[in-house]
């Protein structure tokens, strides 16, 4: 018959058990927000180049308009990557706004240093229950969309090619990619129109 089946690659995870504090799930799968900086979600995903090298993307997405408010691309999923996206996101953040930042239970999000930065900026930490991808469905959906629209049918030979492609896609996504949920506007267009 000539059928050929490929083996599905192992799913990337940052979970290493309980190594720090586990926050309650304040989001409770309520992904609605009536204004920016009310609810953010974050996670880390992995991309693999043909040469075997890997790239890790860690973004923060605002649930009001699905805008990527900060991101970092790294060649390893490390603490510096997560610290960088936090420091980008908190610039100009009013401590009193009490934004919820939701993640899975990855080791980075359990660290004392991570929790300290959140507390210093008045951010409320929220975590998915162990093994429950639906608790962070919007972030998982974004990763699926990115991989379909940016990677499907394309081959990236090196990690540098992946970094360039993902940066271009994130710029396109925030500024030009329209969404029905946002009345046919891009995330940034929707935010600007909502607060004229």
MDTraj code that builds the backbone (N, CA, C; nanometers):
import mdtraj as md
import numpy as np

residues = "UNK UNK UNK UNK UNK UNK UNK UNK UNK UNK UNK UNK UNK UNK UNK UNK UNK UNK UNK UNK UNK UNK UNK UNK UNK UNK UNK UNK UNK UNK UNK UNK UNK UNK UNK UNK UNK UNK UNK UNK UNK UNK UNK UNK UNK UNK UNK UNK UNK UNK UNK UNK UNK UNK UNK UNK UNK UNK UNK UNK UNK UNK UNK UNK UNK UNK UNK UNK UNK UNK UNK UNK UNK UNK UNK UNK UNK UNK UNK UNK UNK UNK UNK UNK UNK UNK UNK UNK UNK UNK UNK UNK UNK UNK UNK UNK UNK UNK UNK UNK UNK UNK UNK UNK UNK UNK UNK UNK UNK UNK UNK UNK UNK UNK UNK UNK UNK UNK UNK UNK UNK UNK UNK UNK UNK UNK UNK UNK UNK UNK UNK UNK UNK UNK UNK UNK UNK UNK UNK UNK UNK UNK UNK UNK UNK UNK UNK UNK UNK UNK UNK UNK UNK UNK UNK UNK UNK UNK UNK UNK UNK UNK UNK UNK UNK UNK UNK UNK UNK UNK UNK UNK UNK UNK UNK UNK UNK UNK UNK UNK UNK UNK UNK UNK UNK UNK UNK UNK UNK UNK UNK UNK UNK UNK UNK UNK".split()
xyz = np.array([
    [0.0803, -0.1188, 0.0000],
    [0.0000, 0.0000, 0.0000],
    [0.0852, 0.1260, 0.0000],
    [0.2029, 0.1207, 0.0588],
    [0.2921, 0.2356, 0.0563],
    [0.2630, 0.3426, 0.1604],
    [0.1788, 0.3118, 0.2607],
    [0.1533, 0.4107, 0.3652],
    [0.2755, 0.4248, 0.4534],
    [0.2995, 0.5457, 0.4950],
    [0.4137, 0.5712, 0.5818],
    [0.3661, 0.6575, 0.6984],
    [0.3865, 0.6104, 0.8171],
    [0.3425, 0.6850, 0.9351],
    [0.4631, 0.7437, 1.0063],
    [0.4500, 0.8684, 1.0432],
    [0.5558, 0.9319, 1.1204],
    [0.5234, 0.9222, 1.2682],
    [0.6262, 0.9269, 1.3487],
    [0.6061, 0.9235, 1.4928],
    [0.5896, 1.0662, 1.5428],
    [0.4861, 1.0890, 1.6204],
    [0.4604, 1.2221, 1.6742],
    [0.5699, 1.2562, 1.7751],
    [0.6202, 1.3804, 1.7645],
    [0.7259, 1.4205, 1.8561],
    [0.6700, 1.4409, 1.9961],
    [0.7557, 1.4254, 2.0951],
    [0.7178, 1.4409, 2.2346],
    [0.6806, 1.5861, 2.2616],
    [0.5699, 1.6070, 2.3334],
    [0.5224, 1.7424, 2.3642],
    [0.6174, 1.8094, 2.4627],
    [0.6513, 1.9342, 2.4320],
    [0.7384, 2.0130, 2.5186],
    [0.6635, 2.0519, 2.6455],
    [0.7280, 2.0404, 2.7588],
    [0.6692, 2.0813, 2.8862],
    [0.7766, 2.1409, 2.9764],
    [0.7362, 2.2374, 3.0579],
    [0.8290, 2.2951, 3.1556],
    [0.7982, 2.2441, 3.2956],
    [0.7016, 2.1534, 3.3082],
    [0.6633, 2.1034, 3.4402],
    [0.7702, 2.0088, 3.4935],
    [0.8152, 2.0337, 3.6159],
    [0.9147, 1.9473, 3.6810],
    [0.8704, 1.9103, 3.8219],
    [0.7424, 1.9103, 3.8448],
    [0.6904, 1.8835, 3.9782],
    [0.6800, 2.0138, 4.0561],
    [0.6425, 2.0010, 4.1806],
    [0.6294, 2.1192, 4.2657],
    [0.7658, 2.1537, 4.3222],
    [0.8221, 2.2659, 4.2751],
    [0.9539, 2.3085, 4.3237],
    [0.9450, 2.4409, 4.3982],
    [0.8288, 2.5004, 4.3970],
    [0.8074, 2.6292, 4.4636],
    [0.6612, 2.6414, 4.4985],
    [0.6092, 2.7612, 4.4870],
    [0.4698, 2.7844, 4.5224],
    [0.3758, 2.7620, 4.4060],
    [0.2629, 2.6987, 4.4327],
    [0.1567, 2.6805, 4.3340],
    [0.0450, 2.7787, 4.3689],
    [0.0153, 2.8686, 4.2767],
    [-0.0881, 2.9700, 4.2994],
    [-0.2259, 2.9128, 4.2666],
    [-0.3308, 2.9690, 4.3273],
    [-0.4662, 2.9254, 4.2913],
    [-0.5014, 2.9665, 4.1484],
    [-0.6021, 2.9017, 4.0928],
    [-0.6485, 2.9347, 3.9585],
    [-0.7531, 3.0463, 3.9688],
    [-0.7075, 3.1712, 3.9632],
    [-0.7982, 3.2856, 3.9722],
    [-0.8758, 3.3068, 3.8427],
    [-0.8226, 3.2595, 3.7320],
    [-0.8875, 3.2803, 3.6024],
    [-1.0114, 3.1923, 3.5870],
    [-1.0021, 3.0673, 3.6346],
    [-1.1148, 2.9727, 3.6297],
    [-1.1791, 2.9646, 3.4911],
    [-1.0965, 2.9676, 3.3886],
    [-1.1402, 2.9575, 3.2481],
    [-1.2327, 3.0711, 3.2037],
    [-1.2308, 3.1817, 3.2751],
    [-1.3056, 3.3005, 3.2317],
    [-1.2074, 3.3870, 3.1539],
    [-1.2087, 3.3728, 3.0225],
    [-1.1112, 3.4400, 2.9371],
    [-1.1599, 3.5758, 2.8864],
    [-1.2652, 3.6282, 2.9455],
    [-1.3168, 3.7585, 2.9032],
    [-1.2496, 3.8698, 2.9833],
    [-1.2345, 3.9850, 2.9190],
    [-1.1805, 4.1042, 2.9852],
    [-1.2456, 4.2256, 2.9203],
    [-1.2784, 4.3257, 3.0002],
    [-1.3472, 4.4442, 2.9479],
    [-1.2529, 4.5601, 2.9201],
    [-1.1255, 4.5433, 2.9552],
    [-1.0254, 4.6481, 2.9319],
    [-0.8873, 4.5839, 2.9282],
    [-0.7896, 4.6525, 2.8692],
    [-0.6523, 4.6006, 2.8716],
    [-0.6001, 4.5918, 3.0152],
    [-0.5025, 4.5065, 3.0345],
    [-0.4317, 4.4919, 3.1622],
    [-0.5218, 4.4455, 3.2759],
    [-0.6233, 4.3664, 3.2425],
    [-0.7041, 4.3008, 3.3453],
    [-0.6593, 4.1563, 3.3627],
    [-0.6414, 4.0872, 3.2480],
    [-0.6055, 3.9454, 3.2503],
    [-0.5027, 3.9169, 3.1420],
    [-0.3917, 3.8604, 3.1838],
    [-0.2862, 3.8187, 3.0918],
    [-0.2660, 3.6681, 3.1055],
    [-0.2223, 3.6038, 2.9977],
    [-0.1841, 3.4627, 3.0020],
    [-0.0448, 3.4476, 2.9423],
    [0.0253, 3.3450, 2.9875],
    [0.1613, 3.3209, 2.9386],
    [0.1903, 3.1715, 2.9364],
    [0.2913, 3.1344, 2.8619],
    [0.3375, 2.9960, 2.8522],
    [0.4655, 2.9976, 2.7694],
    [0.5211, 2.8819, 2.7453],
    [0.6411, 2.8686, 2.6617],
    [0.6157, 2.7578, 2.5605],
    [0.6559, 2.7809, 2.4358],
    [0.6454, 2.6771, 2.3339],
    [0.7798, 2.6602, 2.2642],
    [0.7944, 2.5468, 2.1991],
    [0.9218, 2.5089, 2.1378],
    [0.9051, 2.4933, 1.9868],
    [1.0078, 2.5357, 1.9132],
    [1.0152, 2.5161, 1.7683],
    [1.1461, 2.4435, 1.7387],
    [1.1433, 2.3550, 1.6402],
    [1.2638, 2.2789, 1.6064],
    [1.3002, 2.3013, 1.4603],
    [1.4263, 2.3377, 1.4369],
    [1.4769, 2.3576, 1.3007],
    [1.5205, 2.2234, 1.2420],
    [1.5382, 2.2213, 1.1104],
    [1.5799, 2.0982, 1.0422],
    [1.7150, 2.0484, 1.0932],
    [1.8037, 2.1431, 1.1315],
    [1.9355, 2.1018, 1.1803],
    [1.9324, 2.0495, 1.3244],
    [1.8123, 2.0415, 1.3842],
    [1.7978, 1.9883, 1.5195],
    [1.8014, 2.0936, 1.6294],
    [1.8389, 2.2149, 1.5955],
    [1.8436, 2.3208, 1.6969],
    [1.7012, 2.3635, 1.7333],
    [1.6875, 2.4202, 1.8527],
    [1.5549, 2.4564, 1.9034],
    [1.5487, 2.6034, 1.9415],
    [1.4270, 2.6569, 1.9331],
    [1.3981, 2.7947, 1.9741],
    [1.2752, 2.7891, 2.0644],
    [1.2772, 2.8695, 2.1705],
    [1.1671, 2.8737, 2.2658],
    [1.1060, 3.0135, 2.2670],
    [0.9744, 3.0191, 2.2535],
    [0.9008, 3.1453, 2.2570],
    [0.8227, 3.1535, 2.3871],
    [0.8400, 3.2648, 2.4576],
    [0.7624, 3.2917, 2.5782],
    [0.6939, 3.4272, 2.5625],
    [0.5626, 3.4291, 2.5360],
    [0.4895, 3.5555, 2.5233],
    [0.3955, 3.5789, 2.6424],
    [0.3511, 3.7028, 2.6571],
    [0.2385, 3.7361, 2.7445],
    [0.1298, 3.7926, 2.6539],
    [0.0091, 3.7370, 2.6650],
    [-0.1037, 3.7761, 2.5814],
    [-0.2112, 3.8408, 2.6691],
    [-0.2630, 3.9552, 2.6249],
    [-0.3692, 4.0261, 2.6966],
    [-0.5042, 3.9725, 2.6488],
    [-0.5861, 3.9251, 2.7414],
    [-0.7141, 3.8651, 2.7039],
    [-0.8177, 3.9658, 2.6553],
    [-0.7947, 4.0948, 2.6747],
    [-0.8884, 4.1951, 2.6243],
    [-0.8929, 4.1948, 2.4720],
    [-0.7755, 4.1923, 2.4095],
    [-0.7696, 4.2030, 2.2636],
    [-0.6749, 4.1015, 2.1986],
    [-0.6319, 4.0029, 2.2752],
    [-0.5398, 3.8987, 2.2265],
    [-0.4049, 3.9545, 2.1812],
    [-0.3700, 4.0719, 2.2268],
    [-0.2421, 4.1336, 2.1895],
    [-0.1264, 4.0672, 2.2642],
    [-0.0174, 4.0448, 2.1926],
    [0.1049, 3.9988, 2.2578],
    [0.1715, 4.1233, 2.3154],
    [0.1682, 4.1367, 2.4490],
    [0.2202, 4.2582, 2.5125],
    [0.3710, 4.2516, 2.5343],
    [0.4254, 4.1308, 2.5397],
    [0.5705, 4.1137, 2.5472],
    [0.6038, 3.9711, 2.5060],
    [0.7266, 3.9518, 2.4603],
    [0.7703, 3.8164, 2.4256],
    [0.9223, 3.8100, 2.4269],
    [0.9715, 3.6867, 2.4343],
    [1.1149, 3.6622, 2.4269],
    [1.1360, 3.5341, 2.3486],
    [1.2345, 3.5361, 2.2599],
    [1.2774, 3.4165, 2.1872],
    [1.4149, 3.3787, 2.2394],
    [1.4312, 3.2524, 2.2757],
    [1.5558, 3.2083, 2.3377],
    [1.5940, 3.0712, 2.2826],
    [1.7210, 3.0381, 2.2940],
    [1.7672, 2.9061, 2.2500],
    [1.7588, 2.8030, 2.3617],
    [1.7158, 2.8464, 2.4803],
    [1.6880, 2.7528, 2.5895],
    [1.5775, 2.8123, 2.6764],
    [1.4908, 2.7276, 2.7325],
    [1.3815, 2.7776, 2.8158],
    [1.4330, 2.8049, 2.9570],
    [1.4814, 2.9253, 2.9798],
    [1.5471, 2.9541, 3.1072],
    [1.4790, 3.0682, 3.1825],
    [1.5265, 3.0923, 3.3036],
    [1.4693, 3.1969, 3.3882],
    [1.4852, 3.3349, 3.3246],
    [1.5980, 3.3628, 3.2617],
    [1.6219, 3.4948, 3.2015],
    [1.5142, 3.5276, 3.0980],
    [1.4682, 3.4281, 3.0254],
    [1.3637, 3.4485, 2.9250],
    [1.2340, 3.4957, 2.9901],
    [1.1930, 3.4291, 3.0963],
    [1.0687, 3.4642, 3.1649],
    [1.0826, 3.5985, 3.2363],
    [1.1968, 3.6222, 3.2968],
    [1.2211, 3.7510, 3.3631],
    [1.2123, 3.8652, 3.2614],
    [1.2671, 3.8447, 3.1421],
    [1.2655, 3.9475, 3.0387],
    [1.1231, 3.9840, 2.9965],
    [1.0371, 3.8840, 2.9741],
    [0.9007, 3.9176, 2.9312],
    [0.8245, 3.9890, 3.0420],
    [0.8525, 3.9524, 3.1666],
    [0.7878, 4.0219, 3.2786],
    [0.8294, 4.1679, 3.2836],
    [0.9599, 4.1925, 3.2717],
    [1.0100, 4.3296, 3.2808],
    [0.9592, 4.4143, 3.1636],
    [0.9456, 4.3552, 3.0452],
    [0.8850, 4.4271, 2.9317],
    [0.7393, 4.4617, 2.9621],
    [0.6655, 4.3647, 3.0146],
    [0.5212, 4.3811, 3.0354],
    [0.4877, 4.4816, 3.1450],
    [0.5718, 4.4917, 3.2476],
    [0.5378, 4.5793, 3.3609],
    [0.5744, 4.7254, 3.3381],
    [0.6454, 4.7552, 3.2299],
    [0.6777, 4.8956, 3.2012],
    [0.5480, 4.9748, 3.1888],
    [0.5342, 5.0762, 3.2680],
    [0.4154, 5.1605, 3.2627],
    [0.2916, 5.0985, 3.3259],
    [0.3077, 4.9856, 3.3935],
    [0.1938, 4.9196, 3.4572],
    [0.1641, 4.9863, 3.5909],
    [0.0402, 5.0238, 3.6111],
    [-0.0032, 5.0822, 3.7374],
    [-0.0215, 4.9697, 3.8391],
    [0.0489, 4.9786, 3.9532],
    [0.0396, 4.8736, 4.0547],
    [-0.1038, 4.8466, 4.0980],
    [-0.1842, 4.9494, 4.0977],
    [-0.3217, 4.9362, 4.1466],
    [-0.4129, 4.8618, 4.0497],
    [-0.3666, 4.8368, 3.9261],
    [-0.4570, 4.7749, 3.8281],
    [-0.4880, 4.6298, 3.8629],
    [-0.3993, 4.5622, 3.9352],
    [-0.4258, 4.4259, 3.9805],
    [-0.4467, 4.3257, 3.8693],
    [-0.3670, 4.3360, 3.7639],
    [-0.3786, 4.2422, 3.6520],
    [-0.3524, 4.0993, 3.7003],
    [-0.4303, 4.0052, 3.6489],
    [-0.4083, 3.8630, 3.6755],
    [-0.3159, 3.8107, 3.5665],
    [-0.2096, 3.7403, 3.6050],
    [-0.1196, 3.6759, 3.5083],
    [-0.1296, 3.5257, 3.5285],
    [-0.1847, 3.4576, 3.4290],
    [-0.2127, 3.3143, 3.4382],
    [-0.1099, 3.2337, 3.3590],
    [-0.0651, 3.1248, 3.4170],
    [0.0318, 3.0358, 3.3517],
    [-0.0004, 2.8914, 3.3895],
    [0.0794, 2.8000, 3.3352],
    [0.0722, 2.6627, 3.3825],
    [0.1605, 2.6514, 3.5076],
    [0.1924, 2.5293, 3.5486],
    [0.2743, 2.5101, 3.6682],
    [0.4209, 2.4846, 3.6342],
    [0.4673, 2.5404, 3.5224],
    [0.6073, 2.5257, 3.4836],
    [0.7012, 2.5763, 3.5921],
    [0.8212, 2.5208, 3.5954],
    [0.9148, 2.5543, 3.7038],
    [0.9449, 2.7029, 3.7112],
    [0.9493, 2.7711, 3.5962],
    [0.9807, 2.9141, 3.5966],
    [0.8774, 2.9936, 3.6760],
    [0.7517, 2.9529, 3.6645],
    [0.6417, 3.0266, 3.7271],
    [0.6273, 2.9952, 3.8761],
    [0.6984, 2.8937, 3.9237],
    [0.6970, 2.8595, 4.0661],
    [0.8108, 2.9264, 4.1431],
    [0.9050, 2.9837, 4.0710],
    [1.0247, 3.0397, 4.1353],
    [0.9918, 3.1578, 4.2265],
    [1.0664, 3.1682, 4.3351],
    [1.0515, 3.2797, 4.4289],
    [1.0768, 3.4119, 4.3572],
    [1.1769, 3.4175, 4.2703],
    [1.2101, 3.5418, 4.1989],
    [1.0939, 3.5860, 4.1097],
    [1.0276, 3.4926, 4.0447],
    [0.9117, 3.5231, 3.9597],
    [0.7992, 3.5802, 4.0447],
    [0.7703, 3.5145, 4.1536],
    [0.6613, 3.5570, 4.2414],
    [0.6912, 3.6930, 4.3046],
    [0.8182, 3.7185, 4.3303],
    [0.8581, 3.8474, 4.3882],
    [0.8315, 3.9614, 4.2890],
    [0.8689, 3.9410, 4.1622],
    [0.8452, 4.0441, 4.0601],
    [0.6952, 4.0715, 4.0466],
    [0.6149, 3.9663, 4.0472],
    [0.4700, 3.9851, 4.0384],
    [0.4196, 4.0687, 4.1558],
    [0.4621, 4.0336, 4.2764],
    [0.4172, 4.1054, 4.3966],
    [0.4607, 4.2514, 4.3937],
    [0.5840, 4.2767, 4.3502],
    [0.6357, 4.4141, 4.3449],
    [0.5546, 4.5028, 4.2506],
    [0.4901, 4.4426, 4.1520],
    [0.4153, 4.5202, 4.0526],
    [0.2635, 4.5037, 4.0665],
    [0.2199, 4.4477, 4.1775],
    [0.0763, 4.4344, 4.2027],
    [0.0058, 4.3372, 4.1106],
    [0.0790, 4.2395, 4.0580],
    [0.0217, 4.1402, 3.9663],
    [-0.0247, 4.0188, 4.0466],
    [-0.1447, 3.9727, 4.0185],
    [-0.2014, 3.8569, 4.0875],
    [-0.1657, 3.7314, 4.0087],
    [-0.0940, 3.6389, 4.0730],
    [-0.0541, 3.5158, 4.0051],
    [-0.1687, 3.4155, 4.0045],
    [-0.1855, 3.3495, 3.8904],
    [-0.2866, 3.2457, 3.8727],
    [-0.2219, 3.1301, 3.7976],
    [-0.2569, 3.0070, 3.8346],
    [-0.1997, 2.8899, 3.7680],
    [-0.3072, 2.7893, 3.7301],
    [-0.2848, 2.7242, 3.6159],
    [-0.3697, 2.6132, 3.5739],
    [-0.3515, 2.4974, 3.6705],
    [-0.4494, 2.4110, 3.6756],
    [-0.4328, 2.2868, 3.7501],
    [-0.3379, 2.1974, 3.6713],
    [-0.2683, 2.1104, 3.7389],
    [-0.1706, 2.0219, 3.6753],
    [-0.2368, 1.9393, 3.5640],
    [-0.1756, 1.9452, 3.4460],
    [-0.2210, 1.8642, 3.3333],
    [-0.3491, 1.9122, 3.2672],
    [-0.3901, 2.0351, 3.2950],
    [-0.5157, 2.0857, 3.2389],
    [-0.4891, 2.1972, 3.1386],
    [-0.4675, 2.1602, 3.0121],
    [-0.4384, 2.2603, 2.9090],
    [-0.5581, 2.3516, 2.8830],
    [-0.6787, 2.3072, 2.9152],
    [-0.7975, 2.3908, 2.8942],
    [-0.7977, 2.5132, 2.9857],
    [-0.7272, 2.5050, 3.0982],
    [-0.7184, 2.6193, 3.1896],
    [-0.6415, 2.7357, 3.1278],
    [-0.5632, 2.7076, 3.0237],
    [-0.4875, 2.8125, 2.9542],
    [-0.5160, 2.8026, 2.8036],
    [-0.6424, 2.7785, 2.7708],
    [-0.6827, 2.7486, 2.6334],
    [-0.6504, 2.8598, 2.5344],
    [-0.6601, 2.9853, 2.5752],
    [-0.6332, 3.0953, 2.4817],
    [-0.4865, 3.0948, 2.4395],
    [-0.3968, 3.0708, 2.5342],
    [-0.2539, 3.0670, 2.5004],
    [-0.2241, 2.9465, 2.4118],
    [-0.2814, 2.8312, 2.4459],
    [-0.2616, 2.7109, 2.3644],
    [-0.3155, 2.7331, 2.2229],
    [-0.4290, 2.7995, 2.2124],
    [-0.4881, 2.8301, 2.0820],
    [-0.3982, 2.9243, 2.0018],
    [-0.3416, 3.0240, 2.0695],
    [-0.2498, 3.1156, 2.0014],
    [-0.1293, 3.0393, 1.9463],
    [-0.0715, 2.9508, 2.0278],
    [0.0436, 2.8730, 1.9808],
    [0.0053, 2.7876, 1.8601],
    [-0.1123, 2.7263, 1.8634],
    [-0.1580, 2.6462, 1.7501],
    [-0.1737, 2.7297, 1.6244],
    [-0.2316, 2.8491, 1.6396],
    [-0.2506, 2.9398, 1.5254],
    [-0.1157, 2.9822, 1.4691],
    [-0.0242, 3.0213, 1.5564],
    [0.1093, 3.0638, 1.5132],
    [0.1777, 2.9519, 1.4346],
    [0.1734, 2.8308, 1.4885],
    [0.2421, 2.7192, 1.4225],
    [0.1769, 2.6848, 1.2888],
    [0.0453, 2.6970, 1.2800],
    [-0.0237, 2.6707, 1.1534],
    [0.0080, 2.7785, 1.0504],
    [-0.0061, 2.9037, 1.0902],
    [0.0094, 3.0141, 0.9950],
    [0.1547, 3.0447, 0.9603],
    [0.2448, 3.0196, 1.0513],
    [0.3854, 3.0564, 1.0296],
    [0.4708, 2.9381, 0.9834],
    [0.4322, 2.8162, 1.0231],
    [0.5200, 2.7019, 0.9991],
    [0.4657, 2.5992, 0.9014],
    [0.3337, 2.5897, 0.8864],
    [0.2764, 2.4845, 0.8031],
    [0.3260, 2.4960, 0.6592],
    [0.3816, 2.3859, 0.6085],
    [0.4303, 2.3820, 0.4709],
    [0.5640, 2.4507, 0.4489],
    [0.6252, 2.4973, 0.5560],
    [0.7556, 2.5645, 0.5443],
    [0.8599, 2.4849, 0.6221],
    [0.9819, 2.4975, 0.5783],
    [1.0913, 2.4285, 0.6467],
    [1.1959, 2.5320, 0.6869],
    [1.2346, 2.5277, 0.8109],
    [1.3367, 2.6196, 0.8615],
    [1.4623, 2.5389, 0.8914],
    [1.5707, 2.5752, 0.8248],
    [1.6940, 2.4980, 0.8380],
    [1.7678, 2.5260, 0.9681],
    [1.7608, 2.6510, 1.0152],
    [1.8372, 2.6893, 1.1345],
    [1.7482, 2.7616, 1.2354],
    [1.7984, 2.7705, 1.3567],
    [1.7241, 2.8419, 1.4615],
    [1.7139, 2.9910, 1.4305],
    [1.8129, 3.0451, 1.3620],
    [1.8084, 3.1872, 1.3248],
    [1.6922, 3.2156, 1.2291],
    [1.6669, 3.1233, 1.1368],
    [1.5536, 3.1382, 1.0449],
    [1.4216, 3.1358, 1.1215],
    [1.4137, 3.0500, 1.2225],
    [1.2923, 3.0437, 1.3047],
    [1.2714, 3.1749, 1.3792],
    [1.3766, 3.2271, 1.4407],
    [1.3667, 3.3533, 1.5153],
    [1.3149, 3.4646, 1.4243],
    [1.3720, 3.4762, 1.3050],
    [1.3280, 3.5801, 1.2107],
    [1.1808, 3.5624, 1.1729],
    [1.1410, 3.4389, 1.1449],
    [1.0026, 3.4117, 1.1036],
    [0.9040, 3.4416, 1.2167],
    [0.9376, 3.4030, 1.3389],
    [0.8468, 3.4262, 1.4517],
    [0.8370, 3.5753, 1.4826],
    [0.9477, 3.6467, 1.4783],
    [0.9428, 3.7930, 1.5000],
    [0.8524, 3.8605, 1.3965],
    [0.8700, 3.8224, 1.2702],
    [0.7860, 3.8790, 1.1638],
    [0.6387, 3.8462, 1.1869],
    [0.6119, 3.7213, 1.2264],
    [0.4740, 3.6804, 1.2493],
    [0.4120, 3.7584, 1.3649],
    [0.4844, 3.7759, 1.4751],
    [0.4295, 3.8468, 1.5911],
    [0.3993, 3.9927, 1.5577],
    [0.4833, 4.0544, 1.4760],
    [0.4564, 4.1911, 1.4320],
    [0.3291, 4.1936, 1.3458],
    [0.3208, 4.1010, 1.2522],
    [0.2012, 4.0886, 1.1676],
    [0.0770, 4.0627, 1.2534],
    [0.0873, 3.9696, 1.3467],
    [-0.0259, 3.9306, 1.4316],
    [-0.0794, 4.0502, 1.5112],
    [0.0071, 4.1251, 1.5757],
    [-0.0368, 4.2386, 1.6579],
    [-0.0911, 4.3549, 1.5757],
    [-0.0281, 4.3830, 1.4611],
    [-0.0616, 4.5039, 1.3852],
    [-0.1569, 4.4839, 1.2673],
    [-0.1556, 4.3649, 1.2047],
    [-0.2303, 4.3498, 1.0803],
    [-0.3245, 4.2297, 1.0738],
    [-0.3053, 4.1300, 1.1569],
    [-0.3897, 4.0103, 1.1463],
    [-0.5259, 4.0377, 1.2096],
    [-0.6291, 4.0400, 1.1252],
    [-0.7629, 4.0704, 1.1759],
    [-0.8219, 3.9483, 1.2465],
    [-0.9128, 3.9760, 1.3412],
    [-0.9802, 3.8703, 1.4158],
    [-1.1289, 3.9030, 1.4225],
    [-1.2131, 3.8040, 1.3975],
    [-1.3579, 3.8254, 1.4027],
    [-1.4010, 3.8722, 1.5409],
    [-1.3422, 3.8129, 1.6441],
    [-1.3752, 3.8503, 1.7822],
    [-1.3503, 3.9995, 1.8062],
    [-1.2576, 4.0568, 1.7310],
    [-1.2203, 4.1975, 1.7484],
    [-1.2854, 4.2861, 1.6415],
    [-1.4006, 4.2432, 1.5914],
    [-1.4769, 4.3205, 1.4919],
    [-1.3979, 4.3455, 1.3638],
    [-1.3192, 4.2453, 1.3239],
    [-1.2433, 4.2564, 1.1999],
    [-1.1208, 4.3452, 1.2089],
    [-1.0741, 4.3705, 1.3303],
    [-0.9550, 4.4538, 1.3503],
    [-0.8405, 4.3683, 1.4027],
    [-0.7195, 4.4210, 1.3935],
    [-0.6040, 4.3550, 1.4553],
    [-0.6059, 4.3878, 1.6047],
    [-0.5296, 4.3156, 1.6868],
    [-0.5290, 4.3448, 1.8306],
    [-0.4975, 4.4907, 1.8651],
    [-0.3957, 4.5478, 1.8035],
    [-0.3589, 4.6859, 1.8365],
    [-0.4632, 4.7840, 1.7838],
    [-0.5162, 4.7597, 1.6642],
    [-0.6229, 4.8461, 1.6114],
    [-0.7440, 4.8449, 1.7051],
    [-0.7787, 4.7271, 1.7545],
    [-0.8945, 4.7143, 1.8432],
    [-0.8730, 4.7902, 1.9741],
    [-0.7544, 4.7764, 2.0322],
    [-0.7249, 4.8484, 2.1574],
    [-0.7337, 4.9985, 2.1358],
    [-0.6741, 5.0463, 2.0276],
    [-0.6745, 5.1910, 2.0005],
    [-0.8157, 5.2424, 1.9748],
    [-0.8952, 5.1663, 1.9005],
    [-1.0319, 5.2090, 1.8703],
    [-1.1190, 5.2069, 1.9958],
    [-1.0948, 5.1123, 2.0846],
    [-1.1766, 5.0981, 2.2047],
    [-1.1591, 5.2134, 2.3017],
    [-1.0474, 5.2838, 2.2925],
    [-1.0186, 5.3888, 2.3902],
    [-0.9905, 5.5228, 2.3247],
    [-1.0633, 5.5534, 2.2165],
    [-1.0494, 5.6842, 2.1503],
    [-1.1209, 5.7903, 2.2301],
])
top = md.Topology()
chain = top.add_chain()
for i, resn in enumerate(residues, 1):
    res = top.add_residue(resn, chain, resSeq=i)
    for name in ("N", "CA", "C"):
        top.add_atom(name, md.element.get_by_symbol(name[0]), res)
traj = md.Trajectory(xyz[None], top)
